[in-house]
Amino acid sequence: MHRQRAAFFPLFLESTPQALEKVPADSAANVFLLMYAPNTFDAILGNIDALIGAGNLGLISNHELKESLVNFKRFALDLAEEGERMWNSASDFLNFTIPMGGPWQGGVRSEAPPLTPEGLARIRSDQQAMGQARVCYHWSSLYLRDLNEISDMIDQITKLIDQELQ
């Protein structure tokens, strides 16, 4: 979702409200989700906490692996903070756009009318709404950058564990 948003949002900013009114009605909500949906990643910190808390980390002889696990935990905590900022900005954006025809009016997704292309065009033409959408995009971009970095860290830790087991 974050990779799709990174590619999509600059294109959306270039779209005119008139072009957005031509978006098929069943696609408008998907377009909106690319601006709003705050997907987050659980780095499963509990396993590292358990390892450190039990003192078993001291049994690992590979100093680089030990350091990588500690750094992974620290980085994952930072990622969780960024995820919270992303959720908050997404919530602000959603609340701002509901009166403009944004989806899930009244806060209940299943009972709300779908977002129409006209509603999407109203959101696009409102500078405050787009300012809030830019904040969502900013936090989503930072989150994507850090997800890529944590993915690299996981690859490195996996390799170090493989070396340790050989």
N, C-alpha and C positions, 0 to 999 in steps of 0.2 A: 504494500500500500504506500509506504514512504517513497519507494523508488518511482512508483507511478505518479505520485504527487509531485516529486521533483521534476519530472518530465512534463507534467500536465500544466502546472500552475502558471508558468510564464506564458504558455499559449492562451490560457484563460484570460490573463491580464490584457492580451492583445485583442481579444474578442470584443465585438461591439454588442450592445444590448439587442440590436436588431438581428444580428447573427444568432444570438442565443435564443431568441424567440422561435427560431426554426429547429431547435433541438427537439427530437421526438419526446413526447410527454413521458414515456417510460424510461428515458435516459436522464432526465433532469435531476432526479434524486441521486443517481450515480455520480453525476458531475458535482453535485453539492458535496457528496461524501468525500470526494477527492480534495475538497477544501477543508473539511471539518474533521473527519473520523480520526480520533487519536489512538491508533493502535499502539500498544506498548509491549515490551518484551520482558519476561521474567527471567532474570539471570540465575535463579536458583541459588541464592546466597546461603541458604540454610546448610547445604552440604559442606561448603567451605567453613562456615562457622563451626559446624560439628567437628570437622577435621582439626581446626585450630584449637577449639575448646577441649578436645579430648587429648591434646598434646601429641597426637600422631604426626603432626607436621614435622616435629623434630626427628622422626624416624626417616624422613626423606633425605637421602644423602646428597642429592643433586641440588646445589645451592641455587642454580638458575631456575629450577622448577619451583622451589620454595618461594623465591622472590616473585615469580610469575603468578603464583596462586594468590599471594597477598595483594599484588597489584591488580589482579583480576577482581578481587573483592572490592577494593577501593574504587575501581573504575565502574563496577556494576552499581555501587551505591550512587555514584554521580549520575549514571544513566537513569536510575530510578527518579532522581530529583528532576532531571530534564523531562522525563515522562510526565511528572506531575505538572510541570510548567506547561507542557503541551496540552494536557487535559484541561487545565484552567483556561488557557487561551481558546481552546475549542469550545468549551462551555460558554465563554463570553460571546464568542462569535455566533453560536447556535441561538443563544438567548436574544441577541441583537437582531437576528434574521427572522425569527418566528413571526413577528408582526408584519414582516415584509412578504410573507408567503413562504417562508422557509418550512421545511418539513417538520412533522411531529408537533404541530400546534397543540397546545395544552399539555405537552410533555409526554404523551402516550403514543408511541410509534404506531401501534396497530390501529388505533382509532383515528389517526390524523389523516387528512387528505394528502395525496401525493403532491410533491412539489411540481408546479407547472413550469413550462418554458417561460411564461410571462413572469412568474415569481423569480426564476433564476435571472432573468434580464433585469428585474428591479434590484436584485442584490448586486449585480454587476455594475449598475449605473450609480449606486450609492457609494460615495467616497468613504464614509465612515465604515460601512460594511466591508469595503475592500481593504481599508486600513487594518481592520481586525482579521480579515482573511490573510493579509500579509504577515501578521504576527503569528498566526497558526502555521503558515508556510515556513517562517523562520525557525520556529521550534521543531517542526517536523524535519527540516533540513539538518538541524544540529543533531537531532535524534538519529536520523539516518546515518550521518557521518560517524556517530559514536557506535551505532549498531555494527557498521562495517569494521570499525576498530576492534570492537569486542569479539567479532567473528574471527579476526586475525589473531587475537589473543588466545581464543579457544584452540585454533589450529596450532599455535606455538606450544600451548600447554599439552595438547594431545601428543605432539611430536616428542616433547620432553618426557612425558609419561612412557611412551613407547621405548625411548632410549633407556629409561630407568628400569623397565621390565626386561630388557635384553641382557 
